[in-house]
Amino acid sequence: NMVLKRNDEFNFGEESSFRESYLLGYMLDTETRDSLFSAKWFAHPFEVSLKITRHNEMQEKKIDLVDTFNFLLGLYVDSISWPKDGLCVVVGRTRRGEKNMILWRDTDKVSNDDLNAFFVENLAALAADASRIYVNGDSNLGVTKDASSMWQLELTEAEFSKRMFEE
């Protein structure tokens, strides 16, 4: 699924060991980064697809970011619900027994204000004993936290990238 972006600034002429080293070292690391992981996926997490090759044929394949993230966290899922259009709520425990809540939203359908209101009305009691709450997209959900809650707000994109590529 890697896509190389042509950069005319670097013209090495004939094939050379320098050019080969550049292509392998720089381009694979830098120029293909967006095709390996894109923060844009998280604006519409239920519509992500990648190009894959099956039987020598390139095909678009829908990717389930919700399940992938659960796997990356090592989450034992207690529940997955879709309480409104464009919003998915996952609750589970990590291998260490910590309760986590993951809020997935299509950022065009569920704004920060909508998310905050929904959280306060429907999820605050459920989240009170959570260790972490993950949410995709820019969020100000932390302003809804009351003094008795122990959860820490995390950005899904950052954790996904860290667990996918750094660990």
N, C-alpha and C positions, 0 to 999 in steps of 0.2 A: 504493500500500500504506500510505499515511499514514492514521493514525487520530487524530482529534481527541478529546481528553478534555474533557468539559464541566466548566467551573469556574464555579460560581454566584457566586463571590466577585467576579467582574467582570461587572457588569450595566450596559451602556452605554445602555440604552433604545433610542431610535430609531437607525437607520443614521446613522453620522457618519463623517467622515474620520478622526477619532481611532480609532474602533472598527475601521475598515478597516486603518489602520496597525498597530494592535495585533495584529489577526488575522494580518496578513502578517508583521510583524516578530517578534512574540513567540511566537505559537502555532505557526507553522511551524518556528521554530527550537527551541522548548522542548517544546511539548506533543506533537509528533510524533516526538520523538527515538527513543523505544522502538520505533516501528514502522519506522524506517529502519535501525536497528542495535540489536540486543539482545544483551547478554552472555549471556542465557539460552540463546541458540542454541548456544553453545559447550559446554554441559553435555551435549547430545545432538546433536552436529554432523552425524550421518548422517540425522537426521529433520527437518531444517529445511524449512519451506515458507512461501511468501508468497502473498498473494492478488494475482492479476493479472487484467487484463481482456483477454479475447480475444473478438472478434466480439460486442461489447457484452454480454458475459456474464462475471461474476466467477467465477474458478476458483482452487482451491488448486493451487500448482505446487511440486514438490519442488526445492529448491535444493542444488546440490553445492558445499558450502563448501570441500572439499578442492581441487577444480579451480579454484574462484574464488580461493583463497588462492595457489595456485601461479601463477596469472595475475598477481595483484597483486604478487607478489615478482619476477615476470619470470623464473621458475625453468624451466630446461631439465631436465625430469624424467628421471632415470636409471632409477628404479624406484619402483613403488608396490606394497606388499604388505599383506596382511591376515593377520598371523601368528596372531591369536587373535580370538575374538568381541569386538567392541567396540573394536578397536585397528587403526589404519591407520598404516603407516610410509611416508613419502615421502622419497626421497633425490634430490637434484639439485644443479645448479650455477646460480648467478646469472649475469647477463650479465657481471659482473666476474670470473667464474671461481671464486667462493667456493663451497665445498661447504656445503650446508645440509641438515639433517634435520628433518622435521616429523613430530611424533608426535600423531596425532589419536586421541582416545579418548572413549568414552561414559563419563562419570564415574561412572555408576551400575554399570557393568560392570567397569571397570578403576580400582581405587583407586590412591592414590599409592604405597602399598607394593607393589602388584602391578606398577605401571609401573616402579618402581625395580628390583625383582627381575628383571623381564623385560629391562630395559635392560642391567643388569650382565651377565646371562647370555648375551644374544643380540646386543646392539647396540653395546656399548662399543668394541670393536675397529673397527667400521665408522664410528663417530662420532669416533674419535681425531683425524682430520685435518679435521673439520668446523669451519667458522667459527662457525656458529650452529646451535643446536637450538631449535626452537619446540615448545611443548607447550600444549595448551588446558587450561583449568581451573587451579585452584590446584595448585601442584606444588612438591615439594622435590627434584626430580631433580638439582639442582646438588650435593647431598651425595654423589652417586655419582661425581663427576668425579675422576679421578686427576691427579696432578701433571703428567704428560706430555701431557694433553689440552689443546687450545687453544680449545675451543668455549665460546661464551657462550650462556647460557640466556635465551630470550626468551618472553614470553607472547603466544600467538597472537592473543588478543582485542585486545590493545593495538596490535600491528602491523597487524592487519586494519583496525581503526578508523582508524589513522593513514594508511594507504595508500588507503583507500576515501574518506575525507572530508577529509583535510588536505593531501594532495599534489596 
